[in-house]
Structure formats: C-alpha cells, structure tokens
Amino acid sequence: MLLAAFVALFLLASTSAPPIAAESFIPTAEEYQKLTGIKAYLKNINKPPVKTIQSPDGDLIDCVLSHLQPAFDHNNLKGQLPLDPPERPKGFNSSAGSVAESFQLWRQTGESCPKGTVPIRRTTEQDILRASSVQRFGRKPIKSVRRDSSDSGHEHAVVFVNGEQYYGAKANINVWAPHVSDQYEFSLSQIWVISGSFNNDLNTIEAGWQVSPELYGDNYPRFFTYWTTDAYQATGCYNLLCSGFVQTNNKIAIGAAISPRSYYNGRQFDVGLMIWKDPRHGNWWLEIGQGLLVGYWPAFLFSHLGSHASMIQFGGEIVNTRSTGLHTSTQMGSGHFAEEGYGKASYFRNLQIIDWDNSLLPVSNLHLLADHPNCYDIRQGKNKLWGTYFYYGGPGRNVHCP
C-alpha cells in the first residue's frame, strides 16, 4: 500500500537527508495532511513509558506513570492523581467468578508493570491507517445501541432492564474467539450502562470483550471499555484512546488480548465484570475478576449518567456490513445458537444490578431481544448455581439467515 510507505518515511525521525529512491514517492497535500494528523495523534496518545513489554501476540505494552496516562490530558483532571478505591457494593463477593491476573497474553511473559504505572497498549500508525479517519479512530460507528438498529448494520442478542434507577451492573461473561468475516465488522459481548434518550444525548458506559480486526489488526478476543455522551458522535472512545477513563490498575491492559478463551465442547472460561457508581464521589468504577479494580469514568464526563442509569443491557452485538451483498457470516458469542447450551453456546451468568443503596440485587423483569433471531438468538434461564443467566449468539449467515 503506497500510503503505508509514506507513513514509514514520514514517521522516521532522522535529521539526515531522505534516500534518493524515496523522492519519487511524494505524498499529495491530502495524504500529507493525514500523515501529519497521524503523527500528532501518536505523539499525544503514546505516553513515554518507564518500561515496555513485548506481548506474544505482537502488542507492545507500555508501563506509563499513572499521572501521565491519557485521562489526565483532560482539562478537568490536569495535575490530579488517580482516586483511592471506593466502597464495594453491599453483597459483593470478591471470590465469586475469580480470574487470574495473568488472564491476558502479555502477562504470560512473566513481565509486569511497576507500581505507580499503568500498562497501556501502544497505538501504531498501522492501527490508525485501518480506521476510516484519524478523527474516527478509536470510536464506534454511530448508531450502535439496541434501539433503531435494524437499518444501521448493528445486530444484537441482548437482555435488558429499564423503568427504574440503576447504579451499576454485574455479570460473568463467557469468553470466545468468534470468527469476524470482514475487516470493518466486529463481534462483542458486553455490559451496557445507559441513560438519556436514544437520540443525540445518549450516555453509555460499556465493558466486555470484543474481536475487532479494524481496531486491533487481528482476531483475538480483547478486554475493552467504551463511553460516550452524545450517541457515539464526537465524545468518548475505546479503552484509553482519548482522555476520559482513569486507569488505577498496573496488572490489566485495556485492549490487550485475553487468554484463555472457551472452546466448543471443551474448556469454558468466563470473566466477572462489575460497573458501579461510587456513592461518595459519583464516579463509575470498573472491576474485573477477583476484586481487580481497573479504574473509573469520572462523573463530570456525563450528563444523564451523572446521576444514574435508566437502562442496563447485557449481551452480544455484531456489525453486518453486507460487503458481499449477503448477510455476514461474522459470528456472535461462540458462533452457535442458544439452544445448544453449556459448552457450545456462549453465556452470561449471575446477572445483577446495583440499586440506590449501593446494594447488589438479582435482576428482575428482564426483557429479551434478538434483532435477527434466525442469525443470532437468545434464551434466558435461572437456577441456584448461576442465578439469572442466558445463552446467546449464532453463526450469522445460514440457510435461514440469507
């Protein structure tokens, strides 16, 4: 790709004259402007590390001083330090759904980031070149929430609760590596914390795992976060790709690949996730596994979520670009329908919400929705071991989903 050659030349920090052979590759004004934007973005988002760890999947994980992470570029956070851990919700059991600190590939090297730093997946010029533009890099396509999704290319198999005031949610999410058939599609499984209308004022906080070749350049399932205050238009981003989310953990890299994952008719792996509003400061905190606090979204980022959520959603989402003129064969969950059950279909278990009193409660009055049930479906259940749970997902294109 010619543009990639321009990037390599443009980003080469050298005072020497360029090779004569390169003189025939002169970028146009438009390409030069794009490359200038890429260089400026990379300089801003990749903070100077005190240590760098090479992950087996090719990622570079930079250990960045906590107060230098991207969040503190925000005017409301400049000069501050990350907050101390908040009070956990009542009824929280840190041993339920525990996950080892080494559940990400980069930790399996035996290396770790020192105290006082946070691990950040380094962004490369190749990452940005896969995006539609520098401005849209790290952002979801617009219209990526459950409502009005029939014409947006986004398809869901989800459960949700609404009609009350919610202060958080918790669940264990089964991790798979679904096939994504197009570079500009993704498959994810996540928790949504939602407030506002489904117009331009939509506020969401999101966390889970995703496979996104466009964002990461591969097909690994990766732990991710997201937020927006204007329905994905201009605010918010994935992971730490803009100022917003404040990371407090030196053992988890947001955006890094998850390992192990589940296998059909084989070993199953799930990870516990909890998002909740700290009653004292009003920030929204994220925890994974066995009491591993990841960090928080400051309350000032949001309008409607500044007070509480009006909807909690759990489940899967894919993007269907119909690039071949047919429905995509991108898989959701395990790529198998809900009816196949444990070991074959993907699941969420132990669904809970957090109320005004900072108490964990079982979900009730759940609504189920599958936009295209012949492509991806969902089935709910309840028992003593798993509490409220559901199986979901599917293969995408098949004889009943043309």
N, C-alpha and C positions, 0 to 999 in steps of 0.2 A: 504494500500500500504506500503510495507516494507520500501521503500525509505523515505516515509514521517516520519516514526518512527525514522529513522536515523537522519533526519533533526531536529526533535524536540529535540533529545538528543544532537546533535552536537551544536545547537544554544543556548542551555541552559547555560547561563553564571553563573557558580557556581564553587566555589572552593572546594566544598565537593565532596566526592567520589561518583561515579555513583551507582545507585541501583544494587544489585546483579542480579536481574532479567534481567537487560539490557545487562549483559555481554554476553548473548547468541546471541545478535544482533550485530555482528561485521561487519562493512562495508568492502567491498573489497577495494583494492587500487584505483580502478576506481571510485567507489562510494565516497570514502573519498576525492578524488581529486575534484569531482564535488561539494561535500558539502563545501569544502574549498573555491572553486570558488564562490559559492552562498553567503557564509558568507562575503567574501571580497567585493563582489558586493553590498550587502545590506549595509555594513558599509560605502561604498563610496557614494551610491546614496541617502540614507536616512539621510538627514542632521539633526542636533539637533534642535528640534523645541522650540519656546518660548511658544507655546500653541498647543494643539491637540483637534480637533473637531470630534466627532463620528457622522457619517452620517447615516440616516435611512436605507440606503442600505448596511451598514456594513463597508463602507470605513472609514479609518482614514485619516483625512486631517490635515497635519502638517503645522503650521504657522512658516515659516523659514525666518530668516533675509535675506533681499534681496541680500546682497552681499555674502551670503553663499550658494545660490542656485547652482545647478549643473553646470550651464553655466560658472560660474567663476572658475571652475576647469580647464578650457581651458587655455593653456599657453598664448594665446593672450589676455586673459581677466583677468588674475590673478591680484588682487589688485585694480581692477577698480570697478566703481559703475554703475548701470543702467543709460542709457541716458535719457535726458528730452524728452517729447513728440515732435514729428515732426510736420511740417505743413501738414494739411489735404489737399487732392486733391481739386482742384477747382471744384465747383459744388456739393460738398458733403453736404448732409442734414442730420444732426445727428438725426433728429426726424423721418426720414423715416425708417420704419421697426424696431421700437424700441422694446427692450426686457428688462424685469425687471432684476435687478441684482440678484434676487433670482430664476433665471430660472434653477438652479442646486439644486439637492436634499439636499446637505449638507447645503445650505444657509437657507433652510426651518426650520432648528432647531432654528433660531434666533441668532445663534452664528456667529461671523465674525473674521477675522484675523486683528490684529492691524496694524496701519500704519507702514511702514518700513519693513513689512514682506510680503511674498507671500505664498499663500496656495498651498501645494503640496500633491497629493495623495500618501500615504505611500505605498511603494512596500513591499510585503511579500514574504517569501520563497515559499508559495503556488503559487504565481504568476509566479515565475521563474521555478518551477517544471513543470508547464504546457507547458513551451516552449521546443523546440527541444534541446536547449542547452543554457548555460549561455551566450555564445557568441552571439547567435541569439535572445536572449530575447530583446523585445522592437523594433525589426526590422521587416519590411515587408518581405514576401517571395520575392525572386529575380524574375524578370520579372513581375512587377506589374503595367506596364503602357500600355496604349491603343494599341500600335503597337506590332505586333508579339505575340498577346495574345491567339491565337487560340489553341496553344499547351501547354500553361502554367498553365491552370486551372483558370485563371482570366478572368471574363466576364464583359463587360461594356455596358452601355447605356448612351452615352455622346454626348454633342455638343462641338465643339472646333473651335477656330480661329487660323490661322497661317499665315506666309508670311510677317509679319511686326514686328516692335519692340514694345514690350509691357512692361509697367512699373507697372502693377498691375491689379486687377480684383475685382469686387464686385457683390454680388447677395444675394437674400433672399432664404434660403433653408428650405423647409418643413421638419419637424422632425417627424419620426415614430419610431416604435419598431418592425422591421421586424423579423420574425422567422429565426433563423440560425440553420440548422439541424445537424451540425457536429461541434464538439469542435474546429477542426482545419480549419474551414471556418469563413469568416466574411462577413458582408454586410455594405457598407458605402456609404455616399453621401458627395461630397466634391468639392472644387475648387483646380485644379492643376495649378501651375505656372511653366512652363517648359522651359529649354534651353539645348542646346547640342544635340548630336545625340542620337539615341535610342540604343546605344552600351554602352560601359563601362564608357563613360564620361557624361552620362545623369545627369543633375541637376534638381531637383524638390523641390518646396515648396508646401505643401498641408495642408488644414484645412477643417473641416466639422464635421460630426457626424458619429459614427460607432457603430455597435454591434459586439463584438469580444469576445466570451467565452474564447478563449485561453489567450488573453491578460488580461482580467478583471475578468474572472470567473463567469460571469452572462450574462443576455440578455438585459441589459439596454442600450438604446442609450446614447452614451457619446461624449462630445465635445473633439476633438483631433486635434493635429498638427503632421506634419511629415516633414522631409527633407532628402535629400541625394545628394551627388555629384558624385557618381560612380554607378548609376543604382542599388541602394539598396544592393550593395555587402558588403562594410565594413564601410561606413560612414553613419552618420545620425541615427535617431531613432524616435519613437513616443514620443510626449509630452516632458517631462523633464527627460527622461530615459538615457540621455547622456549629455555631455557638448555641448552646441550649442545655442538653443533658450534662450533668456534672457526675463524672465517674469517681468513686471513692475506693474501688477495689483494685489491688495490684496483682490479682490472680486470674482475672477474667478479661479477655479481649473481645469487646463487642465487634461483631463482624467476622470473627475467626471461626474456622471450621470445627464442627462437632464430631467427636469420635469417642465412644462407639455410636452406632446407629442400629436400627432394628432390621431384621431380615425375615423374609417370608417363610413361615413355618419354622422359624428359628428363634434365636435370642431376641428378646424385646428390651428396648431401652426407652425410658421416659425421663423427663426432667420437670421438676416442680418450678413454677413461676408464680410470683405474687407481686401485684402492684397495689399500693395503698397510699392514702393521703395522711400525712403526718398531722395529727390534730394540733400540735403545738405551732408549727411554722407554716403549715398548709402546702408544703411541697409533696410531690408524688414520688414515692420511693419504689425501687425495683429490687426484688430479691430472687435469687435462683438457688435451687438445690437446698443443701443443709445450712440454712442461715447465712448464705453468702450474699451480703448486701452489695449490689452492683453500683448503685448511685441514685440520683434523683433528678426529676424535672422540676426546676424552680416554679413556684406558683405564679410568679409575675409573667411567665411566658403566655399564660392562657387568659381568656375572657370567661367563658362559661365554666370551664373546668377549674377556675379559680375558687369556686365554691364546692361543687360536687358534680358527679356524673349523672346523667339521666338514662343511660343505657350501658349494659355490659354485654359483650358479644364474645363467643368462643367458637373457633372452628378453622376451616380452610378456605383459601382463596387462590385462584389461578388467573392468569391473563390469557385470553384467547384472541390472538391477532388474526386468525384465519388466513395466514400468509399463503396457504396452498389453495384457498378458496373453500376449504372444508373445515369442520371443527377441529381444533387442535388435539393432538394426542399427548399433550402435556398432562402428567399425572397429578392427582391431588392425594396427599397422605401417602399411603403405601402403593397407590395405583389400583387398589381393589375396592369393590363396593362394601358398604357397611355390613351387609348380610353375612359376609364370610367370617366376621367375628375375630376373636383374640388370636394373635399370631399371624393374621393375614390382613385384616383391615386396621387402619390407624385409629387411635382413640384419644380422647381426653377423659380423665377421671378425677374424682374428688372435686367437683365444681363447687366453689364457694364464693360468696360476696362479703363485703365488709360494710357494716352499717354506720350510722351517725355516731354510735357509741364506740367506734373502733373495735367492733366485735366481728369475728368470722362466723358466718352463718351458712348453712346449706342453701343452695339456690332453690327457688320455688317459682311456679308459674312460668316455666320455660316455654319459649316459642321455638319451633324448628323451621328452618328454611333451606331449601335446596333450589337454587335458581334453575338448574337444568338437571333434574333427577335421573335422567337417562345417561348422563355423563358423569355426574358426581352426586352421591346421595348421603343420607344421614339417618341414624337410628339411635334413639335415646333409651337408657335403662337405669336401674337403680338397685343396689344391693348393699349389704352391710360392709363389705370389704372395700368397695370402690365408691361408695356414696352415689351421687348422681354422676352418670358417665354417658358418653355416646361414642359410637363408631361412625366414621365418615370417610368420604373420598371416592375415588374411582379412576378409570383409565382415560377418561376423555373420549376421544373418537372411538366408536364401536358400531355394530350394526344398528343399534337403537339410538345412536348419537352421531348422525352423519355429518 
